[in-house]
Amino acid sequence: MPDQILDDISHRRYNPLIGSWLLVSPHRTKRPWQGQQEEPSENKLPQYDPECYLCPGNKRAQGEANPQYQNTFAFVNDYSAVKEEQQDYTTETKSDDIASRLLRAQPVTGRCYVLTFSAKHHLTLADMTARDILTVVETWTRIYASHMSPRHPLRDRAAQAVQSIPPSEHAEVDPARHQLRYMQIFENKGAAMGCSNPHPHCQIWTTSTLPEEPGKELAEMTKYRKQHGRHLLEDYVKLEIAKGERVVWQNEEFLVVCPWWAIWPFEVLIIAKQHIRALVDMSPEERLQFAEAVQEVTRRYDNLFKTSFPYSSGIHQAPLDCYGQEADMSWFHMHFYPPLLRSATVRKFLVGYELLAEPQRDITPEQAAARLRDCGGELYRELPN
């Protein structure tokens, strides 16, 4: 069956990264829409907001004043989802006890950070240059390195990486009191994605456990390597470059693609072309090329519907505490999950069938990639009226 037919028929696609399926229904884009519509975001924010708890010099929610930082600024979240110290919890497991089999729980400790991208309240990653974003990538790298286990196979690489990065007075963090297992770096951009403050920032959650999604990916990548002798994402990068139809943009080191298994309408994946296992595995040039990839994605998003495009994004990489095989099975990549479907005002909802059966999407990833390829060039709001 020719692949083009998939633009017109309902079908399922397999996601090898987590071992799941999704339903694709391209014909549904023709249906009329009378449901909820979002307010388009025009990004008319001031450079400084005296009421913003992330702007330089302002007081945060619990009264502590921010420093007069210039670029990035990191601090422990005033309302962290996990804490380093808490009451201990253990359960006694009995093989013949139904409750111990079905009502399971485990304690999770950790530390959560907030990291601003810029001192300027009105800038988003789409407004920033690749060099500006490089400062963010360097800060991510230093924070990751500061939380790595002493036994981590990338410790020497981390030391080299940190030496090549200029110190940042207001983005240094102390090591955690206890060794943590995983670091999830993520950004929720826009009110549509639950962002509570428009000042450009991300969050970094470090936890004593390996979370569900990166855990599934690591398991599937390990299984693929054992079965085929190659890395899953290594093969996938080569396949997508050869086919080209889902490629949005690429440079020497990174590929931007609407993945075959994408759930969200304009979902994008940034994948390292070579075997980069974590941020600390990158050379200075690779960090800059990664920053360029992030800039390309966010700018094209804004250009697509002429709006400040909402999304959730996050980096998946080697755990903070891992042995050699786990590090070797990891392959650095970054997910972008944007909700907008037809315009700046119509979003996709994961409800009904998606919650009770399996994920579903309307436009195909190939159609989404073609539209994003056409959105390059200058950021729309920088163009003359």
C-alpha angles and dihedrals in degrees: 000000000000113000090233089070088068088071089068109032133065112250144152126250128201124231106209092186093070102010098246140123134229134194120239119201108176095170090066092076087081094063118109117251121222097151134101118323125199126227107253112243113233097180097227094155124144121251088243128025116194089203095052115106091208100051117104115276095009125123118252126225094277096044104262114133121233118234121247091263123177105202126357124009125187129192139157109272111258088219103036120185090218131029133210095228125039141136112294120248128196133165130204111233118212121186093219096044115101093198093055089051098047106026101056128161137165130193119250124200131179146114131271125208136193115214123190118213095208142000088238113093096208101051125100127183087265090060095047127086122241088253090055091049089048088067088057092048090049091051091050088051095051093048092048091049092050091058100045121122117252088238094052111130090223096056093110091048089050092053090052092047094051091049090056094052122082112240117255116215096207101033102059117114131193119243115264118263091239130031110266128207107218143016119209114194111192144156129210106198122193136010090273088067095046098261108164097195127037094208105115107263146129135207131237117203118189116191139183090232135057107251122235102254100046087040091057091047093050091050094049093045090050091049092049092050092051092048100043107019092235136085117268095226092042089059092041093054091051091047095050093046090050093049097038097188096108097036113114100177141333143186130189096287108025138048124207111202141162095233122235089241098045115150101187117069097247099019114160135193125203108203130184110239093212127046101281108163101187143347091276089058092068127099118223090261092050090051090054092048090050089051088052090053092051090049092050093051097047094044093049090049091056092045093051097072099008092248141105092272117224121222146144115234134179144173123237116198142136115318119258091240112038144129127240099275094050091051092047092051092051119095120189115244140147127220125211117195112185120178102206114112116172106002144341089290105041118074136181119249124206097219141121109008091019092056097039104034119009139312117287134194135187113205113049122246088245091058091046092050092051091054093047092048088059093053099072126116130059119000106265096236091054092058120097114261 
